[in-house]
Each structure stands twice: as structure tokens, then as C-alpha cells.
Amino acid sequence: MHKFANPTRFMRWADATQPVLLALGVLLALGGMGWGLQVPPDDEMFELIKPLFVHVPSAGLSLIIYGSMSLAAFVALVWRHPLPEIYCLAAAPVGAIVTIVALVTGALWGKPTLNTYWDWRDPRMVLELLLLFQYLTYIVLVRVLSQRDPALARRVGSIFLVASVVTVLLSKFVTEWFLVLHQASSGANVVQLTGRVILNLLGRGEGDESGDAAAAAAAEDDGIAGVYVPPLLITMLGTYLFYMAVGIWLMRYELIRMRLRSLRRKQAAAHTFIEEATGT
């Protein structure tokens, strides 16, 4: 564990991978969105399908980031290593931003389709808002406590993340457990539909239309037309790679800031020692 969580090794790895992740992320995200905008309107939602190319990646990423932060916090609490804590510090602002994007795009999409920007009776919407508050609470909690004891602040933040991960689990399964306004998880449906399409393509021969019929039925069941699956998957992949690059940059920033803070403490201790030794 300590071998892979070495800050120096991480900085070398980050220097090599961050530009690649950033370039691929921007290229795939813009390409997927551009492709999606060129696809004909959906039979049921018409042009209202287009905001999903922003909403679905953002909503999925908001859950993925918080879940990964909670896992990293658990690792930090068990193995007592600072790098997972630094990941949490770097990922929290990114997670808060994508959660805001998910809430805003979801509200804009919900007005014409569900006839409401917001409904407090829908647990999926409320849980996403609660997730945003949890991101903000973690950020404020760590920043305030860091003024007195940075190590204690990171430790308390890790405990908070592990204790509050239940929100992610509820957000993932609430649309399957309860009858809500919010549709089922589009990201999961897209992955399932893609798997079905690939299996159909691999399992049928030339001229056999059974695969097309099965794919169309799967698309109808999953609530998203198969023609939107490739651009949406590309957009999601590009978005995730882009935010990975941003997260790595923020981790590097946090590491540098911690090192500068450590150098300042050592410098202050050295000045104090010299003053006491020389009597000046």
C-alpha cells in the first residue's frame, strides 16, 4: 500500500499522465457531445434528449467521486497514509462542481418533461442536493480545522466521508426501490444496452435482423434510443478523463502546498532555535 501511495512516485506519475488524460478527455468529451447534437431528435423527448449528454455524465460522476473519496478516506484511516487524504481534498471541489451541474441540468430538463424544476417528494433529487451539501460540509470542515491542525482536519474529514457514504448507495438504488419522478439510472442503462448490442452483433450472422430487433427492444426497455448510446458513452468517458486530469492537478497542488507548509514550519523552528542560541 505504501509503495503505491508514495507522494514522490505519485508526482512523477502525474507529470507523465496528466497531459495525456487532459487531451483525451477534452477530445472525447467535445467529440461525443458534437456527435450527439448531430443525432436526429428522439421520438418521445425530441430535442430534450440533448441535455442528457451533460446531465448523465455529471450525475454519474458526482456519485463516483464521493464514493471514491469515501473509499480513500477508509484507506487513510486504516493505513494512516496522507496521500488518500490528499486525494479527498483535491476531489471534493471537483465533485461539488459536477453535482451543481447535475442539479442545474436536471432542473432544466425536468421542467419541460416532468412539468417541474424541482419536487421535494422525489428522493433522487433530494439525495443529489444532500450530496452537494455533504461536499460543501467536507470542504468547509477541513478548511476550518486546518487553521489549527491540518492532520486532525484531514482525519476528521475522513471520518465524515466514511460515515456519509450511505447517500451514494441510496442515490444509486432509490430509483429501483421506489416509484419516483426521476427516471432510472441512465448511465447503467446505457452500459447494459451497449452490452446487449455487442452481444447481438457477435452472436448473429450476416443478414440476420434478430440482433437489430433485440437491440431496438432493449433500447425501448431502457428508455434511451440505441442511436444515442455511442455518443453518450464517448461523452461520459471523455468527461471522466477530463475530471481525472483536473483532480490530478489539484492533488499536485495540495502536495506542493503541504510541502511549503512543512518548510515554513521548519524555517520558523530554525529561526527560533537561532534566536534562543544567540540571545537575539
C-alpha positions in Angstrom: 0.0 0.0 0.0 2.8 2.5 0.9 4.7 1.6 -2.2 1.8 2.8 -4.4 0.9 5.8 -2.2 4.4 7.4 -2.1 3.9 11.1 -2.9 7.2 11.4 -4.8 6.3 8.5 -7.0 2.8 9.9 -7.5 4.3 13.3 -8.6 6.4 11.6 -11.3 3.4 9.5 -12.5 1.2 12.7 -12.5 3.7 14.6 -14.6 3.6 11.9 -17.2 -0.1 11.1 -17.3 -1.9 14.4 -16.7 -1.4 15.9 -20.1 -2.5 12.7 -21.8 -5.6 12.4 -19.7 -6.5 16.1 -20.3 -6.0 15.9 -24.0 -8.0 12.7 -24.4 -10.7 13.9 -22.1 -11.3 17.2 -23.9 -11.1 15.4 -27.3 -13.6 12.7 -26.4 -16.0 14.9 -24.5 -16.3 17.5 -27.2 -16.4 14.8 -29.9 -19.1 12.9 -28.1 -21.2 16.0 -27.5 -20.8 17.2 -31.1 -21.8 13.7 -32.3 -24.8 13.7 -30.0 -26.0 17.1 -31.2 -26.0 15.8 -34.8 -28.2 12.8 -34.0 -31.8 13.1 -35.0 -34.3 14.1 -32.3 -35.7 11.4 -30.1 -39.1 10.0 -30.9 -40.5 10.8 -27.5 -38.4 13.6 -26.0 -37.4 15.3 -29.3 -34.6 17.8 -28.8 -35.0 17.5 -25.0 -32.7 14.4 -25.2 -29.7 16.6 -25.8 -29.2 18.0 -22.2 -28.7 14.4 -21.1 -25.2 14.5 -22.7 -24.2 16.9 -19.9 -26.6 15.7 -17.1 -25.8 12.0 -17.3 -22.0 12.2 -17.0 -22.3 14.9 -14.3 -24.8 13.0 -12.2 -22.8 9.7 -12.5 -19.5 11.4 -11.7 -20.9 13.1 -8.6 -21.6 9.7 -7.2 -18.4 8.1 -8.4 -16.2 10.9 -6.9 -17.9 10.8 -3.5 -17.8 7.0 -3.4 -14.1 7.0 -4.3 -13.5 9.7 -1.7 -15.1 7.6 1.0 -13.0 4.6 -0.1 -9.9 6.7 0.0 -10.9 8.0 3.5 -11.3 4.5 4.7 -7.8 3.5 3.4 -6.4 6.6 5.1 -8.0 5.8 8.4 -6.8 2.1 8.3 -3.3 2.5 6.8 -2.5 6.0 8.1 -1.2 7.4 4.9 -1.6 11.0 3.8 -2.0 10.5 0.0 -5.6 9.2 0.1 -6.4 12.2 2.3 -4.9 14.5 -0.3 -7.0 12.8 -2.9 -10.1 13.7 -0.9 -9.0 17.3 -0.6 -8.4 17.5 -4.3 -11.6 15.6 -5.4 -14.1 17.5 -3.2 -14.2 20.7 -5.2 -14.5 18.8 -8.5 -17.3 16.7 -7.0 -19.1 19.8 -5.8 -18.9 21.4 -9.2 -20.2 18.3 -11.1 -23.0 17.9 -8.6 -24.1 21.5 -9.2 -24.0 20.9 -12.9 -26.1 17.8 -12.5 -28.7 19.6 -10.4 -28.9 22.6 -12.8 -29.2 20.5 -16.0 -31.6 18.1 -14.3 -33.9 21.0 -13.3 -33.7 22.5 -16.8 -34.6 19.1 -18.3 -37.3 18.4 -15.7 -39.4 21.5 -16.4 -40.4 20.5 -19.9 -40.5 16.8 -19.3 -41.8 16.5 -15.8 -43.5 19.9 -15.6 -41.4 20.9 -12.6 -38.0 22.2 -11.9 -37.9 20.5 -8.5 -40.0 18.2 -6.5 -39.2 17.6 -2.8 -41.1 14.3 -2.9 -38.6 12.8 -5.3 -35.9 11.1 -3.2 -33.4 11.1 -6.1 -33.5 14.8 -6.4 -33.3 15.4 -2.7 -30.4 12.9 -2.3 -28.4 14.7 -5.1 -28.9 18.0 -3.2 -27.9 16.3 0.0 -24.8 15.1 -1.7 -23.9 18.7 -2.7 -24.3 19.7 1.0 -22.0 16.9 2.0 -19.3 18.0 -0.4 -19.6 21.6 0.9 -19.6 20.4 4.5 -16.4 18.3 4.0 -14.7 21.3 2.3 -15.6 23.8 5.0 -14.9 21.3 7.8 -11.4 20.5 6.6 -10.5 24.1 5.8 -11.7 25.5 9.2 -9.9 22.8 11.2 -6.8 23.1 9.1 -6.2 26.5 10.6 -5.3 24.8 13.9 -4.2 21.3 13.0 -4.1 20.1 9.3 -3.5 16.5 10.2 -6.5 16.5 12.6 -8.6 18.2 9.9 -7.9 15.5 7.4 -8.6 12.8 9.9 -12.0 14.3 10.9 -12.8 14.8 7.2 -12.1 11.1 6.5 -14.4 10.0 9.3 -17.1 12.2 7.9 -16.7 10.8 4.4 -16.9 7.2 5.6 -19.9 7.9 7.8 -21.8 9.7 5.0 -21.2 7.3 2.0 -24.7 5.9 2.6 -26.0 8.8 0.5 -24.2 7.5 -2.6 -25.7 4.0 -2.1 -29.2 5.4 -1.7 -28.9 7.6 -4.7 -27.8 4.6 -6.8 -30.6 2.3 -5.9 -33.5 4.6 -4.9 -34.9 4.7 -8.4 -35.1 0.9 -8.4 -36.6 0.6 -4.9 -39.3 3.3 -5.1 -41.7 4.9 -7.6 -40.1 8.3 -8.2 -40.4 11.0 -10.8 -36.8 10.7 -11.7 -36.1 8.0 -14.4 -33.8 5.1 -13.7 -30.0 5.4 -13.9 -29.3 6.4 -17.5 -25.6 5.5 -17.1 -26.3 2.0 -16.0 -28.9 1.6 -18.7 -26.5 2.8 -21.4 -23.9 0.3 -20.3 -26.4 -2.6 -20.2 -27.8 -1.6 -23.6 -24.2 -1.4 -25.1 -23.5 -4.9 -23.8 -26.7 -6.2 -25.3 -25.9 -4.6 -28.7 -22.3 -6.0 -28.7 -23.5 -9.5 -27.8 -26.2 -9.3 -30.5 -23.6 -8.2 -33.1 -21.2 -11.0 -32.1 -23.9 -13.7 -31.9 -25.7 -13.2 -35.2 -24.7 -13.9 -38.8 -24.9 -11.8 -41.9 -28.4 -10.8 -43.0 -29.9 -11.8 -39.6 -32.2 -9.0 -38.4 -32.9 -10.6 -35.0 -30.0 -8.7 -33.4 -31.4 -5.4 -34.6 -34.8 -6.2 -33.3 -33.3 -7.3 -29.9 -31.3 -4.1 -29.7 -34.3 -2.0 -30.5 -36.3 -3.8 -27.8 -33.5 -3.2 -25.3 -33.4 0.4 -26.2 -37.2 0.8 -25.7 -37.0 -1.1 -22.3 -34.0 1.0 -21.1 -35.7 4.3 -22.1 -33.0 5.6 -24.4 -32.7 5.0 -28.1 -29.7 2.9 -29.3 -28.6 5.7 -31.6 -27.7 7.8 -28.6 -25.6 5.1 -26.9 -22.2 5.6 -28.7 -22.0 9.4 -28.4 -23.2 9.3 -24.8 -20.6 6.7 -23.9 -17.9 8.7 -25.6 -19.0 11.8 -23.8 -19.1 10.1 -20.4 -15.6 8.6 -21.0 -14.2 12.0 -22.1 -15.8 13.8 -19.1 -14.4 11.2 -16.6 -10.9 11.5 -18.1 -11.1 15.3 -18.1 -12.0 15.4 -14.4 -9.4 12.9 -13.6 -6.8 15.2 -15.1 -8.2 18.1 -13.1 -8.2 16.0 -10.0 -4.5 15.1 -10.5 -3.7 18.7 -10.9 -5.4 19.6 -7.7 -3.6 16.7 -5.9 -0.3 18.1 -7.1 -1.3 21.5 -5.8 -2.2 20.1 -2.4 1.0 18.2 -2.2 3.1 21.3 -3.0 1.1 23.3 -0.5 1.7 20.7 2.2 5.4 20.7 1.4 5.6 24.5 1.6 3.7 24.5 4.9 6.2 22.0 6.2 9.2 24.1 5.0 7.7 27.2 6.7 7.4 25.3 10.0 11.0 24.1 9.8 12.1 27.6 8.9 10.2 29.1 11.8 11.7 26.4 14.1 15.2 27.2 12.8 14.8 30.9 13.4 13.5 30.3 16.9 16.5 28.0 17.6 19.0 30.6 16.3 17.4 33.3 18.3 17.5 31.3 21.5 21.1 30.1 20.9 22.4 33.6 20.1 20.2 35.5 22.5 19.0 37.9 19.8 
